[in-house]
């Protein structure tokens, strides 16, 4: 009886505690989700590969590449709230394993609305499994084509620069999806694994309109990408290299680092700094500490 009396006496505190918890959760879901007019771009630390999480000022989420495996889930847990189990779009820049294998785990863990691919065909078993999972997910499937503009909300959008043709017969690197994320007066250039011949082609098509505040360096800093001409046209303030620590390819190559240094670009590397998060208010883009 004494125990029951104690429970009744403390019932009001239990109720108040419950109401406080509910209030905190509502605040977290509403106030903390207010992006304050900011675009977030997070280059995830997934080892040797690419995986970038983007959230628009209105909360629309885009992932460019998924890295080589399940490590991407741990990284997503650092940039997404625990209760968010959906992603609006997955973008595959290149169907090689180091860009898409992690999407197998993402499709298992999150509801995905749409997937955009360059049209090249991966040779791995993981790529075949990924295509099966996308079909099972019933996600809208889009083949990238120059001129497409993907609206992300709040004035942010992604514009496709390449491919500008059907590319199923091209090598996966040559057919990489290249495009710019734009928000106000700020922009980020994403190049997948596009080699210098594709960079040169874009130089001839777009010239100075390639200018971007941030360059996601092609092919993890390989010497096969990041020509001097291309860097000159992009003229970025920041470059981001996504590569694994002590990887077997020797990425990033010194030639690439020298080119970026020559142009006075501040270079950031996931193998040295881990996850790199940037934010933009449409006027300025900065590194989030």
C-alpha positions, 0 to 999 in steps of 0.5 A, spaced: 500 500 500 505 504 501 508 503 494 502 505 491 501 511 495 508 513 493 506 512 486 500 516 486 503 522 490 509 522 484 504 521 478 504 528 477 511 528 476 511 522 471 506 526 467 510 533 467 516 529 465 512 525 460 509 532 457 516 535 458 519 529 453 514 530 448 515 538 448 523 537 447 521 532 441 516 537 438 522 542 438 527 538 435 522 536 430 520 543 428 525 548 431 531 544 430 529 542 423 528 550 421 534 550 416 534 558 417 535 559 409 542 555 409 544 549 404 548 544 407 553 540 403 557 534 407 562 530 404 562 524 408 568 520 411 567 513 407 574 511 405 576 510 398 570 513 394 565 518 394 559 520 398 556 527 399 549 529 403 546 535 401 540 538 404 536 544 401 534 550 405 527 547 405 529 540 407 530 536 401 535 531 401 540 529 395 545 524 396 551 524 391 554 517 391 554 512 396 561 510 397 564 503 397 559 500 403 555 500 409 560 505 413 555 510 409 550 509 414 554 511 420 556 517 417 549 519 415 547 518 422 552 524 424 548 529 419 541 526 419 536 526 425 535 519 428 528 520 426 529 521 419 528 515 415 527 518 408 531 521 402 528 524 396 534 523 391 540 518 390 545 520 385 550 515 382 555 519 378 559 513 376 556 506 377 563 503 380 563 500 387 566 506 390 561 510 388 555 506 389 555 500 393 553 503 399 547 505 396 545 498 397 545 499 405 542 506 404 536 503 400 535 498 406 535 503 411 531 509 408 525 510 404 528 513 397 523 517 392 528 517 386 534 515 383 538 519 377 544 515 374 548 517 368 546 511 363 553 507 364 553 500 366 557 498 372 560 491 371 560 489 379 555 484 382 553 490 387 551 494 381 546 489 378 544 488 386 543 495 386 538 496 380 534 490 383 533 494 389 531 500 386 526 497 382 523 493 388 523 500 392 519 503 386 523 509 386 522 514 380 528 512 375 531 518 371 537 518 366 541 524 367 542 529 361 545 535 360 540 541 361 536 538 366 535 542 372 533 539 379 529 543 383 531 542 391 527 548 394 528 555 397 532 557 390 537 551 390 538 547 384 542 542 381 544 542 374 546 537 369 552 538 365 554 531 362 552 526 360 549 530 354 548 524 350 546 516 351 553 513 354 551 506 355 557 504 351 562 509 354 567 507 360 564 508 367 569 514 368 568 517 361 561 517 362 561 520 369 555 525 371 558 532 372 554 538 375 553 544 379 549 545 385 547 552 385 544 556 391 544 564 390 550 566 388 554 560 391 555 553 387 559 547 388 562 543 382 561 535 382 565 531 377 565 524 379 571 521 376 570 525 369 577 525 366 581 530 363 578 529 356 571 530 359 573 536 363 576 539 356 570 538 353 566 542 358 571 547 358 569 548 350 562 548 352 561 552 358 568 556 359 567 561 365 560 559 366 563 553 370 566 558 375 564 555 382 566 556 389 567 549 391 570 543 386 569 536 388 576 534 385 575 528 380 577 521 381 579 522 388 585 527 386 588 522 381 592 525 376 587 523 370 583 529 372 583 536 374 587 539 369 590 546 369 585 549 364 579 546 368 581 548 374 582 555 371 575 555 369 572 553 375 576 558 379 574 555 386 576 558 393 575 551 396 577 544 393 575 537 396 578 531 395 574 524 398 579 519 398 581 513 403 587 514 408 593 510 405 589 508 399 593 503 394 592 508 388 596 513 392 590 518 391 591 524 391 596 524 386 602 530 387 600 533 380 593 534 382 595 537 389 600 542 385 595 544 380 590 546 386 596 550 389 598 553 383 591 556 383 591 558 390 585 553 392 584 551 399 584 544 399 580 539 404 581 532 404 577 527 407 583 522 409 586 528 413 580 532 416 574 526 416 567 529 414 567 536 411 561 540 412 559 546 408 554 551 409 551 556 404 546 562 405 546 564 398 551 569 398 557 566 402 559 559 403 563 556 409 566 550 412 562 548 418 566 547 424 
